[in-house]
């Protein structure tokens, strides 16, 4: 269940209440006249089944609450109520499958921001991956993939394409491209420092690396794995199964590929540089394509669910 806290202009309270009451899957409606001070208005509280949440939020936005009032949504961890159980039974579909488009857009917008923290995480992840590449250490590679924050902008691109929001597309692309460029430059500098300290050498990069050589040798399996990971990651973001996202992070080789490209370029190993770059592009393309198709499929599925309910 979701809990909605609404600040409603007094002249639209009745309309907002009608929207809540006409939405299948709502419960626990409370109206507190004049309780809100900034902005001034009435306070309306209600609970809604997760699978009906997107419809209710869209209806409230349609009467201008997002502009003239406020809509706050919280996840209810535990609700002990026979009426709540009935509301969830009335709502179409399963809550775990429901997509809250407003929540998804807000989350991906935040994760797609080119911030100091985002670049720092990506740079640290790429440097960790550089250590894994040079030492042929798969554990370091997995750790680097788990630290990398690049799935946020990738999900942002997919969400923006489905919702036709060009502003979010460009915002996500800037975060992705600038973030990786900065991380690779920092990693190249890190590699130079490690070389001066005698911890890295060209021989390590050129030597046999049975655990990490796949990073700069992309094939169709690289794209397939990225595509499957993109599906899993998108489902994790849109459903209640958010715990799967860490598995997605350690399934794709975006960060290791960027690290290998930076190290290979710094040692003038251009064959590995191009191979790693293609690996990076294959992973990025596979995730975005999978994410976009998954969101489109979910959009069609829920549209059909609503039409069946109205029929």
ChimeraX commands (.cxc) that place a marker at each C-alpha (Angstrom):
marker #1 position 0.00,0.00,0.00 radius 0.5
marker #1 position 0.95,3.64,-0.58 radius 0.5
marker #1 position 0.09,6.56,1.69 radius 0.5
marker #1 position -0.76,9.88,0.03 radius 0.5
marker #1 position -0.62,13.23,1.81 radius 0.5
marker #1 position -2.32,15.95,-0.21 radius 0.5
marker #1 position -2.45,19.71,0.29 radius 0.5
marker #1 position -5.53,20.86,-1.60 radius 0.5
marker #1 position -6.82,24.40,-2.23 radius 0.5
marker #1 position -10.10,24.67,-0.32 radius 0.5
marker #1 position -12.15,25.25,-3.45 radius 0.5
marker #1 position -10.92,21.96,-4.95 radius 0.5
marker #1 position -11.20,19.66,-1.94 radius 0.5
marker #1 position -14.50,18.15,-3.03 radius 0.5
marker #1 position -13.06,17.48,-6.48 radius 0.5
marker #1 position -9.94,15.84,-5.00 radius 0.5
marker #1 position -12.09,13.69,-2.73 radius 0.5
marker #1 position -14.16,12.57,-5.72 radius 0.5
marker #1 position -10.96,11.56,-7.54 radius 0.5
marker #1 position -9.85,9.50,-4.55 radius 0.5
marker #1 position -13.24,7.87,-4.02 radius 0.5
marker #1 position -13.64,7.03,-7.71 radius 0.5
marker #1 position -10.27,5.29,-7.90 radius 0.5
marker #1 position -10.51,1.55,-7.31 radius 0.5
marker #1 position -8.12,0.42,-4.58 radius 0.5
marker #1 position -8.28,3.39,-2.17 radius 0.5
marker #1 position -8.94,3.32,1.56 radius 0.5
marker #1 position -8.65,5.33,4.81 radius 0.5
marker #1 position -9.71,8.71,3.42 radius 0.5
marker #1 position -9.24,11.59,5.89 radius 0.5
marker #1 position -10.04,15.28,5.27 radius 0.5
marker #1 position -8.74,17.97,7.64 radius 0.5
marker #1 position -10.21,21.34,6.60 radius 0.5
marker #1 position -7.85,24.31,6.87 radius 0.5
marker #1 position -4.99,22.25,8.31 radius 0.5
marker #1 position -2.42,23.30,5.69 radius 0.5
marker #1 position -0.62,26.63,5.99 radius 0.5
marker #1 position 2.02,26.62,3.21 radius 0.5
marker #1 position 0.43,26.41,0.73 radius 0.5
marker #1 position -2.85,27.23,2.41 radius 0.5
marker #1 position -5.60,24.69,2.02 radius 0.5
marker #1 position -7.07,21.46,3.32 radius 0.5
marker #1 position -5.08,18.36,4.22 radius 0.5
marker #1 position -6.33,15.16,2.61 radius 0.5
marker #1 position -4.88,11.78,3.57 radius 0.5
marker #1 position -5.58,8.42,1.98 radius 0.5
marker #1 position -4.08,5.01,1.27 radius 0.5
marker #1 position -4.08,3.32,-2.12 radius 0.5
marker #1 position -3.04,-0.08,-3.42 radius 0.5
marker #1 position 0.28,0.19,-5.22 radius 0.5
marker #1 position -1.19,-1.11,-8.47 radius 0.5
marker #1 position -3.72,1.75,-8.46 radius 0.5
marker #1 position -1.28,4.43,-7.34 radius 0.5
marker #1 position -0.27,5.65,-10.79 radius 0.5
marker #1 position -3.90,6.16,-11.85 radius 0.5
marker #1 position -4.71,8.10,-8.66 radius 0.5
marker #1 position -1.64,10.33,-8.92 radius 0.5
marker #1 position -2.43,11.07,-12.57 radius 0.5
marker #1 position -5.99,12.02,-11.63 radius 0.5
marker #1 position -4.80,14.36,-8.87 radius 0.5
marker #1 position -2.28,16.00,-11.17 radius 0.5
marker #1 position -5.04,16.50,-13.74 radius 0.5
marker #1 position -6.93,18.77,-11.31 radius 0.5
marker #1 position -3.80,20.82,-10.68 radius 0.5
marker #1 position -2.62,19.59,-7.28 radius 0.5
marker #1 position 0.96,19.24,-8.51 radius 0.5
marker #1 position 0.86,22.94,-9.45 radius 0.5
marker #1 position -1.36,24.60,-6.82 radius 0.5
marker #1 position -1.05,22.17,-3.92 radius 0.5
marker #1 position 1.16,19.20,-3.07 radius 0.5
marker #1 position 1.20,15.44,-3.51 radius 0.5
marker #1 position 3.48,13.41,-1.23 radius 0.5
marker #1 position 3.69,9.62,-1.51 radius 0.5
marker #1 position 5.15,7.21,1.05 radius 0.5
marker #1 position 5.46,3.42,1.00 radius 0.5
marker #1 position 3.55,1.74,3.83 radius 0.5
marker #1 position 5.67,-0.98,5.39 radius 0.5
marker #1 position 2.80,-2.53,7.38 radius 0.5
marker #1 position -0.95,-1.92,7.19 radius 0.5
marker #1 position -3.25,-3.91,9.46 radius 0.5
marker #1 position -6.70,-3.17,8.13 radius 0.5
marker #1 position -9.50,-5.21,6.61 radius 0.5
marker #1 position -10.37,-2.20,4.40 radius 0.5
marker #1 position -6.78,-2.04,3.12 radius 0.5
marker #1 position -6.89,-5.75,2.29 radius 0.5
marker #1 position -10.14,-5.21,0.39 radius 0.5
marker #1 position -8.67,-2.25,-1.51 radius 0.5
marker #1 position -5.70,-4.32,-2.65 radius 0.5
marker #1 position -8.04,-7.11,-3.75 radius 0.5
marker #1 position -10.18,-4.65,-5.76 radius 0.5
marker #1 position -7.23,-3.06,-7.56 radius 0.5
marker #1 position -6.23,-4.64,-10.90 radius 0.5
marker #1 position -3.03,-6.69,-11.14 radius 0.5
marker #1 position -0.39,-7.32,-8.52 radius 0.5
marker #1 position 1.31,-4.62,-6.48 radius 0.5
marker #1 position 4.77,-6.08,-7.13 radius 0.5
marker #1 position 4.23,-5.62,-10.88 radius 0.5
marker #1 position 2.89,-2.07,-10.72 radius 0.5
marker #1 position 4.80,0.83,-12.29 radius 0.5
marker #1 position 4.62,4.22,-10.58 radius 0.5
marker #1 position 5.67,6.42,-13.47 radius 0.5
marker #1 position 5.92,9.60,-11.43 radius 0.5
marker #1 position 8.13,7.86,-8.88 radius 0.5
marker #1 position 10.27,6.29,-11.60 radius 0.5
marker #1 position 10.74,9.61,-13.38 radius 0.5
marker #1 position 11.66,11.35,-10.13 radius 0.5
marker #1 position 14.11,8.61,-9.13 radius 0.5
marker #1 position 15.86,8.46,-12.48 radius 0.5
marker #1 position 15.99,12.27,-12.64 radius 0.5
marker #1 position 17.84,12.32,-9.32 radius 0.5
marker #1 position 20.15,9.45,-10.28 radius 0.5
marker #1 position 20.95,11.12,-13.61 radius 0.5
marker #1 position 22.30,14.32,-12.08 radius 0.5
marker #1 position 25.91,15.14,-12.93 radius 0.5
marker #1 position 27.08,15.80,-9.39 radius 0.5
marker #1 position 30.43,15.69,-7.64 radius 0.5
marker #1 position 29.30,12.60,-5.73 radius 0.5
marker #1 position 28.26,10.78,-8.91 radius 0.5
marker #1 position 31.59,11.51,-10.65 radius 0.5
marker #1 position 33.51,10.57,-7.49 radius 0.5
marker #1 position 31.78,7.18,-7.23 radius 0.5
marker #1 position 32.34,6.50,-10.93 radius 0.5
marker #1 position 36.01,7.53,-10.73 radius 0.5
marker #1 position 36.65,5.38,-7.65 radius 0.5
marker #1 position 34.89,2.42,-9.29 radius 0.5
marker #1 position 36.99,2.85,-12.45 radius 0.5
marker #1 position 40.22,3.04,-10.44 radius 0.5
marker #1 position 39.24,-0.11,-8.55 radius 0.5
marker #1 position 38.58,-1.79,-11.88 radius 0.5
marker #1 position 42.01,-0.62,-13.12 radius 0.5
marker #1 position 43.60,-2.42,-10.19 radius 0.5
marker #1 position 41.60,-5.53,-11.07 radius 0.5
marker #1 position 42.62,-5.29,-14.72 radius 0.5
marker #1 position 46.32,-4.87,-14.01 radius 0.5
marker #1 position 46.39,-7.60,-11.36 radius 0.5
marker #1 position 44.00,-9.89,-13.27 radius 0.5
marker #1 position 41.87,-10.03,-10.12 radius 0.5
marker #1 position 38.23,-10.92,-10.75 radius 0.5
marker #1 position 37.21,-10.03,-7.18 radius 0.5
marker #1 position 38.35,-6.43,-7.66 radius 0.5
marker #1 position 36.46,-6.30,-10.96 radius 0.5
marker #1 position 33.24,-7.44,-9.27 radius 0.5
marker #1 position 33.74,-4.91,-6.48 radius 0.5
marker #1 position 34.26,-2.12,-8.98 radius 0.5
marker #1 position 31.10,-3.06,-10.87 radius 0.5
marker #1 position 29.09,-2.96,-7.62 radius 0.5
marker #1 position 30.39,0.53,-6.78 radius 0.5
marker #1 position 29.71,2.06,-10.22 radius 0.5
marker #1 position 26.59,4.35,-10.31 radius 0.5
marker #1 position 26.15,4.33,-14.09 radius 0.5
marker #1 position 22.85,2.43,-14.14 radius 0.5
marker #1 position 21.01,5.56,-12.97 radius 0.5
marker #1 position 21.65,7.60,-16.16 radius 0.5
marker #1 position 21.04,4.52,-18.32 radius 0.5
marker #1 position 17.65,4.02,-16.67 radius 0.5
marker #1 position 17.04,7.74,-17.06 radius 0.5
marker #1 position 17.54,7.51,-20.83 radius 0.5
marker #1 position 15.13,4.58,-21.12 radius 0.5
marker #1 position 12.51,6.29,-18.95 radius 0.5
marker #1 position 12.82,9.54,-20.87 radius 0.5
marker #1 position 12.45,7.79,-24.22 radius 0.5
marker #1 position 9.27,6.01,-23.11 radius 0.5
marker #1 position 7.80,9.11,-21.47 radius 0.5
marker #1 position 8.96,11.35,-24.34 radius 0.5
marker #1 position 10.93,13.67,-22.09 radius 0.5
marker #1 position 13.85,15.01,-24.16 radius 0.5
marker #1 position 15.13,17.09,-21.26 radius 0.5
marker #1 position 15.76,13.98,-19.18 radius 0.5
marker #1 position 17.41,12.25,-22.16 radius 0.5
marker #1 position 19.98,15.01,-22.49 radius 0.5
marker #1 position 20.45,15.27,-18.74 radius 0.5
marker #1 position 21.15,11.52,-18.54 radius 0.5
marker #1 position 23.45,11.55,-21.58 radius 0.5
marker #1 position 25.49,14.41,-20.14 radius 0.5
marker #1 position 25.85,12.58,-16.81 radius 0.5
marker #1 position 26.84,9.38,-18.58 radius 0.5
marker #1 position 29.32,10.82,-21.09 radius 0.5
marker #1 position 30.91,13.45,-18.87 radius 0.5
marker #1 position 31.03,11.05,-15.94 radius 0.5
marker #1 position 32.81,8.31,-17.89 radius 0.5
marker #1 position 35.17,10.80,-19.56 radius 0.5
marker #1 position 36.16,12.29,-16.20 radius 0.5
marker #1 position 36.53,8.86,-14.60 radius 0.5
marker #1 position 38.75,7.61,-17.42 radius 0.5
marker #1 position 40.99,10.71,-17.26 radius 0.5
marker #1 position 41.34,10.31,-13.49 radius 0.5
marker #1 position 42.06,6.60,-13.93 radius 0.5
marker #1 position 44.75,7.32,-16.52 radius 0.5
marker #1 position 46.39,9.68,-14.03 radius 0.5
marker #1 position 46.02,7.08,-11.30 radius 0.5
marker #1 position 47.68,4.52,-13.57 radius 0.5
marker #1 position 50.60,6.88,-14.25 radius 0.5
marker #1 position 51.11,7.38,-10.50 radius 0.5
marker #1 position 50.98,3.64,-9.83 radius 0.5
marker #1 position 53.48,3.11,-12.64 radius 0.5
marker #1 position 55.85,5.65,-11.09 radius 0.5
marker #1 position 55.56,3.83,-7.77 radius 0.5
marker #1 position 56.41,0.55,-9.47 radius 0.5
marker #1 position 53.01,-1.02,-8.76 radius 0.5
marker #1 position 51.78,-1.03,-12.38 radius 0.5
marker #1 position 53.72,-1.79,-15.54 radius 0.5
marker #1 position 53.07,-2.31,-19.24 radius 0.5
marker #1 position 54.05,-5.95,-18.84 radius 0.5
marker #1 position 51.11,-6.50,-16.50 radius 0.5
marker #1 position 48.72,-5.11,-19.11 radius 0.5
marker #1 position 50.23,-7.11,-21.97 radius 0.5
marker #1 position 50.72,-10.34,-20.03 radius 0.5
marker #1 position 48.28,-13.26,-19.93 radius 0.5
marker #1 position 45.11,-12.31,-18.08 radius 0.5
marker #1 position 42.81,-15.33,-18.07 radius 0.5
marker #1 position 40.37,-13.76,-15.58 radius 0.5
marker #1 position 39.97,-10.33,-17.18 radius 0.5
marker #1 position 40.99,-10.60,-20.85 radius 0.5
marker #1 position 37.28,-10.79,-21.82 radius 0.5
marker #1 position 36.97,-7.11,-20.94 radius 0.5
marker #1 position 38.67,-5.98,-24.13 radius 0.5
marker #1 position 37.42,-8.83,-26.31 radius 0.5
marker #1 position 33.72,-8.08,-26.86 radius 0.5
marker #1 position 31.43,-10.50,-28.66 radius 0.5
marker #1 position 27.70,-11.03,-29.05 radius 0.5
marker #1 position 27.53,-12.54,-25.58 radius 0.5
marker #1 position 28.59,-9.18,-24.16 radius 0.5
marker #1 position 25.51,-7.61,-25.70 radius 0.5
marker #1 position 23.24,-10.49,-24.65 radius 0.5
marker #1 position 24.36,-10.27,-21.01 radius 0.5
marker #1 position 23.94,-6.49,-21.00 radius 0.5
marker #1 position 20.45,-6.84,-22.52 radius 0.5
marker #1 position 19.36,-9.35,-19.88 radius 0.5
marker #1 position 20.86,-7.21,-17.13 radius 0.5
marker #1 position 18.99,-4.21,-18.50 radius 0.5
marker #1 position 15.69,-6.08,-18.24 radius 0.5
marker #1 position 16.43,-7.15,-14.67 radius 0.5
marker #1 position 17.55,-3.68,-13.65 radius 0.5
marker #1 position 14.48,-2.00,-15.09 radius 0.5
marker #1 position 12.15,-4.50,-13.42 radius 0.5
marker #1 position 14.00,-3.86,-10.17 radius 0.5
marker #1 position 13.43,-0.11,-10.45 radius 0.5
marker #1 position 9.78,-0.31,-11.46 radius 0.5
marker #1 position 8.62,-3.06,-9.12 radius 0.5
marker #1 position 8.88,-3.75,-5.43 radius 0.5
marker #1 position 11.83,-6.12,-6.04 radius 0.5
marker #1 position 14.59,-3.51,-5.67 radius 0.5
marker #1 position 17.07,-5.99,-4.20 radius 0.5
marker #1 position 17.91,-7.30,-7.67 radius 0.5
marker #1 position 19.75,-4.13,-8.67 radius 0.5
marker #1 position 23.07,-5.13,-7.11 radius 0.5
marker #1 position 23.02,-8.29,-9.22 radius 0.5
marker #1 position 22.58,-6.15,-12.31 radius 0.5
marker #1 position 25.56,-4.01,-11.34 radius 0.5
marker #1 position 27.91,-6.99,-11.21 radius 0.5
marker #1 position 26.60,-8.52,-14.45 radius 0.5
marker #1 position 27.83,-5.92,-16.92 radius 0.5
marker #1 position 31.34,-4.71,-17.71 radius 0.5
marker #1 position 30.82,-0.99,-18.26 radius 0.5
marker #1 position 33.18,0.22,-15.53 radius 0.5
marker #1 position 35.87,-2.45,-16.14 radius 0.5
marker #1 position 35.78,-1.71,-19.88 radius 0.5
marker #1 position 36.26,2.01,-19.21 radius 0.5
marker #1 position 39.16,1.22,-16.85 radius 0.5
marker #1 position 40.85,-1.11,-19.33 radius 0.5
marker #1 position 40.46,1.47,-22.10 radius 0.5
marker #1 position 42.05,4.17,-19.94 radius 0.5
marker #1 position 44.97,1.96,-18.88 radius 0.5
marker #1 position 45.56,0.62,-22.39 radius 0.5
marker #1 position 45.53,4.13,-23.86 radius 0.5
marker #1 position 48.03,5.37,-21.27 radius 0.5
marker #1 position 50.40,2.53,-22.30 radius 0.5
marker #1 position 49.71,3.09,-26.04 radius 0.5
marker #1 position 48.05,-0.32,-26.35 radius 0.5
marker #1 position 45.49,0.90,-28.86 radius 0.5
marker #1 position 44.22,-2.57,-29.75 radius 0.5
marker #1 position 43.02,-3.08,-26.18 radius 0.5
marker #1 position 41.75,0.50,-26.11 radius 0.5
marker #1 position 39.44,-0.05,-29.07 radius 0.5
marker #1 position 38.36,-3.47,-27.84 radius 0.5
marker #1 position 37.47,-2.06,-24.41 radius 0.5
marker #1 position 35.64,0.86,-26.01 radius 0.5
marker #1 position 33.50,-1.50,-28.07 radius 0.5
marker #1 position 32.82,-3.55,-24.94 radius 0.5
marker #1 position 31.69,-0.39,-23.16 radius 0.5
marker #1 position 29.43,0.68,-26.02 radius 0.5
marker #1 position 27.91,-2.80,-26.36 radius 0.5
marker #1 position 27.04,-2.85,-22.67 radius 0.5
marker #1 position 25.61,0.67,-22.64 radius 0.5
marker #1 position 23.57,0.03,-25.79 radius 0.5
marker #1 position 22.27,-3.32,-24.56 radius 0.5
marker #1 position 21.11,-1.88,-21.23 radius 0.5
marker #1 position 19.36,1.13,-22.78 radius 0.5
marker #1 position 17.63,-0.99,-25.43 radius 0.5
marker #1 position 16.48,-3.57,-22.88 radius 0.5
marker #1 position 15.31,-0.90,-20.44 radius 0.5
marker #1 position 13.31,0.92,-23.09 radius 0.5
marker #1 position 11.63,-2.24,-24.38 radius 0.5
marker #1 position 10.85,-3.40,-20.85 radius 0.5
marker #1 position 9.21,-0.10,-19.94 radius 0.5
marker #1 position 7.20,-0.11,-23.18 radius 0.5
marker #1 position 6.01,-3.65,-22.45 radius 0.5
marker #1 position 4.98,-2.65,-18.92 radius 0.5
marker #1 position 3.18,0.42,-20.24 radius 0.5
marker #1 position 1.18,-1.68,-22.70 radius 0.5
marker #1 position 0.43,-4.31,-20.05 radius 0.5
marker #1 position -0.98,-1.81,-17.55 radius 0.5
marker #1 position -2.97,-0.01,-20.24 radius 0.5
marker #1 position -4.65,-3.33,-21.06 radius 0.5
marker #1 position -5.28,-3.98,-17.36 radius 0.5
marker #1 position -7.11,-0.66,-17.04 radius 0.5
marker #1 position -9.15,-1.25,-20.18 radius 0.5
marker #1 position -10.24,-4.66,-18.87 radius 0.5
marker #1 position -11.31,-3.12,-15.59 radius 0.5
marker #1 position -13.35,-0.44,-17.34 radius 0.5
marker #1 position -14.94,-2.88,-19.78 radius 0.5
marker link #1:1,2 radius 0.2
marker link #1:2,3 radius 0.2
marker link #1:3,4 radius 0.2
marker link #1:4,5 radius 0.2
marker link #1:5,6 radius 0.2
marker link #1:6,7 radius 0.2
marker link #1:7,8 radius 0.2
marker link #1:8,9 radius 0.2
marker link #1:9,10 radius 0.2
marker link #1:10,11 radius 0.2
marker link #1:11,12 radius 0.2
marker link #1:12,13 radius 0.2
marker link #1:13,14 radius 0.2
marker link #1:14,15 radius 0.2
marker link #1:15,16 radius 0.2
marker link #1:16,17 radius 0.2
marker link #1:17,18 radius 0.2
marker link #1:18,19 radius 0.2
marker link #1:19,20 radius 0.2
marker link #1:20,21 radius 0.2
marker link #1:21,22 radius 0.2
marker link #1:22,23 radius 0.2
marker link #1:23,24 radius 0.2
marker link #1:24,25 radius 0.2
marker link #1:25,26 radius 0.2
marker link #1:26,27 radius 0.2
marker link #1:27,28 radius 0.2
marker link #1:28,29 radius 0.2
marker link #1:29,30 radius 0.2
marker link #1:30,31 radius 0.2
marker link #1:31,32 radius 0.2
marker link #1:32,33 radius 0.2
marker link #1:33,34 radius 0.2
marker link #1:34,35 radius 0.2
marker link #1:35,36 radius 0.2
marker link #1:36,37 radius 0.2
marker link #1:37,38 radius 0.2
marker link #1:38,39 radius 0.2
marker link #1:39,40 radius 0.2
marker link #1:40,41 radius 0.2
marker link #1:41,42 radius 0.2
marker link #1:42,43 radius 0.2
marker link #1:43,44 radius 0.2
marker link #1:44,45 radius 0.2
marker link #1:45,46 radius 0.2
marker link #1:46,47 radius 0.2
marker link #1:47,48 radius 0.2
marker link #1:48,49 radius 0.2
marker link #1:49,50 radius 0.2
marker link #1:50,51 radius 0.2
marker link #1:51,52 radius 0.2
marker link #1:52,53 radius 0.2
marker link #1:53,54 radius 0.2
marker link #1:54,55 radius 0.2
marker link #1:55,56 radius 0.2
marker link #1:56,57 radius 0.2
marker link #1:57,58 radius 0.2
marker link #1:58,59 radius 0.2
marker link #1:59,60 radius 0.2
marker link #1:60,61 radius 0.2
marker link #1:61,62 radius 0.2
marker link #1:62,63 radius 0.2
marker link #1:63,64 radius 0.2
marker link #1:64,65 radius 0.2
marker link #1:65,66 radius 0.2
marker link #1:66,67 radius 0.2
marker link #1:67,68 radius 0.2
marker link #1:68,69 radius 0.2
marker link #1:69,70 radius 0.2
marker link #1:70,71 radius 0.2
marker link #1:71,72 radius 0.2
marker link #1:72,73 radius 0.2
marker link #1:73,74 radius 0.2
marker link #1:74,75 radius 0.2
marker link #1:75,76 radius 0.2
marker link #1:76,77 radius 0.2
marker link #1:77,78 radius 0.2
marker link #1:78,79 radius 0.2
marker link #1:79,80 radius 0.2
marker link #1:80,81 radius 0.2
marker link #1:81,82 radius 0.2
marker link #1:82,83 radius 0.2
marker link #1:83,84 radius 0.2
marker link #1:84,85 radius 0.2
marker link #1:85,86 radius 0.2
marker link #1:86,87 radius 0.2
marker link #1:87,88 radius 0.2
marker link #1:88,89 radius 0.2
marker link #1:89,90 radius 0.2
marker link #1:90,91 radius 0.2
marker link #1:91,92 radius 0.2
marker link #1:92,93 radius 0.2
marker link #1:93,94 radius 0.2
marker link #1:94,95 radius 0.2
marker link #1:95,96 radius 0.2
marker link #1:96,97 radius 0.2
marker link #1:97,98 radius 0.2
marker link #1:98,99 radius 0.2
marker link #1:99,100 radius 0.2
marker link #1:100,101 radius 0.2
marker link #1:101,102 radius 0.2
marker link #1:102,103 radius 0.2
marker link #1:103,104 radius 0.2
marker link #1:104,105 radius 0.2
marker link #1:105,106 radius 0.2
marker link #1:106,107 radius 0.2
marker link #1:107,108 radius 0.2
marker link #1:108,109 radius 0.2
marker link #1:109,110 radius 0.2
marker link #1:110,111 radius 0.2
marker link #1:111,112 radius 0.2
marker link #1:112,113 radius 0.2
marker link #1:113,114 radius 0.2
marker link #1:114,115 radius 0.2
marker link #1:115,116 radius 0.2
marker link #1:116,117 radius 0.2
marker link #1:117,118 radius 0.2
marker link #1:118,119 radius 0.2
marker link #1:119,120 radius 0.2
marker link #1:120,121 radius 0.2
marker link #1:121,122 radius 0.2
marker link #1:122,123 radius 0.2
marker link #1:123,124 radius 0.2
marker link #1:124,125 radius 0.2
marker link #1:125,126 radius 0.2
marker link #1:126,127 radius 0.2
marker link #1:127,128 radius 0.2
marker link #1:128,129 radius 0.2
marker link #1:129,130 radius 0.2
marker link #1:130,131 radius 0.2
marker link #1:131,132 radius 0.2
marker link #1:132,133 radius 0.2
marker link #1:133,134 radius 0.2
marker link #1:134,135 radius 0.2
marker link #1:135,136 radius 0.2
marker link #1:136,137 radius 0.2
marker link #1:137,138 radius 0.2
marker link #1:138,139 radius 0.2
marker link #1:139,140 radius 0.2
marker link #1:140,141 radius 0.2
marker link #1:141,142 radius 0.2
marker link #1:142,143 radius 0.2
marker link #1:143,144 radius 0.2
marker link #1:144,145 radius 0.2
marker link #1:145,146 radius 0.2
marker link #1:146,147 radius 0.2
marker link #1:147,148 radius 0.2
marker link #1:148,149 radius 0.2
marker link #1:149,150 radius 0.2
marker link #1:150,151 radius 0.2
marker link #1:151,152 radius 0.2
marker link #1:152,153 radius 0.2
marker link #1:153,154 radius 0.2
marker link #1:154,155 radius 0.2
marker link #1:155,156 radius 0.2
marker link #1:156,157 radius 0.2
marker link #1:157,158 radius 0.2
marker link #1:158,159 radius 0.2
marker link #1:159,160 radius 0.2
marker link #1:160,161 radius 0.2
marker link #1:161,162 radius 0.2
marker link #1:162,163 radius 0.2
marker link #1:163,164 radius 0.2
marker link #1:164,165 radius 0.2
marker link #1:165,166 radius 0.2
marker link #1:166,167 radius 0.2
marker link #1:167,168 radius 0.2
marker link #1:168,169 radius 0.2
marker link #1:169,170 radius 0.2
marker link #1:170,171 radius 0.2
marker link #1:171,172 radius 0.2
marker link #1:172,173 radius 0.2
marker link #1:173,174 radius 0.2
marker link #1:174,175 radius 0.2
marker link #1:175,176 radius 0.2
marker link #1:176,177 radius 0.2
marker link #1:177,178 radius 0.2
marker link #1:178,179 radius 0.2
marker link #1:179,180 radius 0.2
marker link #1:180,181 radius 0.2
marker link #1:181,182 radius 0.2
marker link #1:182,183 radius 0.2
marker link #1:183,184 radius 0.2
marker link #1:184,185 radius 0.2
marker link #1:185,186 radius 0.2
marker link #1:186,187 radius 0.2
marker link #1:187,188 radius 0.2
marker link #1:188,189 radius 0.2
marker link #1:189,190 radius 0.2
marker link #1:190,191 radius 0.2
marker link #1:191,192 radius 0.2
marker link #1:192,193 radius 0.2
marker link #1:193,194 radius 0.2
marker link #1:194,195 radius 0.2
marker link #1:195,196 radius 0.2
marker link #1:196,197 radius 0.2
marker link #1:197,198 radius 0.2
marker link #1:198,199 radius 0.2
marker link #1:199,200 radius 0.2
marker link #1:200,201 radius 0.2
marker link #1:201,202 radius 0.2
marker link #1:202,203 radius 0.2
marker link #1:203,204 radius 0.2
marker link #1:204,205 radius 0.2
marker link #1:205,206 radius 0.2
marker link #1:206,207 radius 0.2
marker link #1:207,208 radius 0.2
marker link #1:208,209 radius 0.2
marker link #1:209,210 radius 0.2
marker link #1:210,211 radius 0.2
marker link #1:211,212 radius 0.2
marker link #1:212,213 radius 0.2
marker link #1:213,214 radius 0.2
marker link #1:214,215 radius 0.2
marker link #1:215,216 radius 0.2
marker link #1:216,217 radius 0.2
marker link #1:217,218 radius 0.2
marker link #1:218,219 radius 0.2
marker link #1:219,220 radius 0.2
marker link #1:220,221 radius 0.2
marker link #1:221,222 radius 0.2
marker link #1:222,223 radius 0.2
marker link #1:223,224 radius 0.2
marker link #1:224,225 radius 0.2
marker link #1:225,226 radius 0.2
marker link #1:226,227 radius 0.2
marker link #1:227,228 radius 0.2
marker link #1:228,229 radius 0.2
marker link #1:229,230 radius 0.2
marker link #1:230,231 radius 0.2
marker link #1:231,232 radius 0.2
marker link #1:232,233 radius 0.2
marker link #1:233,234 radius 0.2
marker link #1:234,235 radius 0.2
marker link #1:235,236 radius 0.2
marker link #1:236,237 radius 0.2
marker link #1:237,238 radius 0.2
marker link #1:238,239 radius 0.2
marker link #1:239,240 radius 0.2
marker link #1:240,241 radius 0.2
marker link #1:241,242 radius 0.2
marker link #1:242,243 radius 0.2
marker link #1:243,244 radius 0.2
marker link #1:244,245 radius 0.2
marker link #1:245,246 radius 0.2
marker link #1:246,247 radius 0.2
marker link #1:247,248 radius 0.2
marker link #1:248,249 radius 0.2
marker link #1:249,250 radius 0.2
marker link #1:250,251 radius 0.2
marker link #1:251,252 radius 0.2
marker link #1:252,253 radius 0.2
marker link #1:253,254 radius 0.2
marker link #1:254,255 radius 0.2
marker link #1:255,256 radius 0.2
marker link #1:256,257 radius 0.2
marker link #1:257,258 radius 0.2
marker link #1:258,259 radius 0.2
marker link #1:259,260 radius 0.2
marker link #1:260,261 radius 0.2
marker link #1:261,262 radius 0.2
marker link #1:262,263 radius 0.2
marker link #1:263,264 radius 0.2
marker link #1:264,265 radius 0.2
marker link #1:265,266 radius 0.2
marker link #1:266,267 radius 0.2
marker link #1:267,268 radius 0.2
marker link #1:268,269 radius 0.2
marker link #1:269,270 radius 0.2
marker link #1:270,271 radius 0.2
marker link #1:271,272 radius 0.2
marker link #1:272,273 radius 0.2
marker link #1:273,274 radius 0.2
marker link #1:274,275 radius 0.2
marker link #1:275,276 radius 0.2
marker link #1:276,277 radius 0.2
marker link #1:277,278 radius 0.2
marker link #1:278,279 radius 0.2
marker link #1:279,280 radius 0.2
marker link #1:280,281 radius 0.2
marker link #1:281,282 radius 0.2
marker link #1:282,283 radius 0.2
marker link #1:283,284 radius 0.2
marker link #1:284,285 radius 0.2
marker link #1:285,286 radius 0.2
marker link #1:286,287 radius 0.2
marker link #1:287,288 radius 0.2
marker link #1:288,289 radius 0.2
marker link #1:289,290 radius 0.2
marker link #1:290,291 radius 0.2
marker link #1:291,292 radius 0.2
marker link #1:292,293 radius 0.2
marker link #1:293,294 radius 0.2
marker link #1:294,295 radius 0.2
marker link #1:295,296 radius 0.2
marker link #1:296,297 radius 0.2
marker link #1:297,298 radius 0.2
marker link #1:298,299 radius 0.2
marker link #1:299,300 radius 0.2
marker link #1:300,301 radius 0.2
marker link #1:301,302 radius 0.2
marker link #1:302,303 radius 0.2
marker link #1:303,304 radius 0.2
marker link #1:304,305 radius 0.2
marker link #1:305,306 radius 0.2
marker link #1:306,307 radius 0.2
marker link #1:307,308 radius 0.2
marker link #1:308,309 radius 0.2
marker link #1:309,310 radius 0.2
marker link #1:310,311 radius 0.2
view
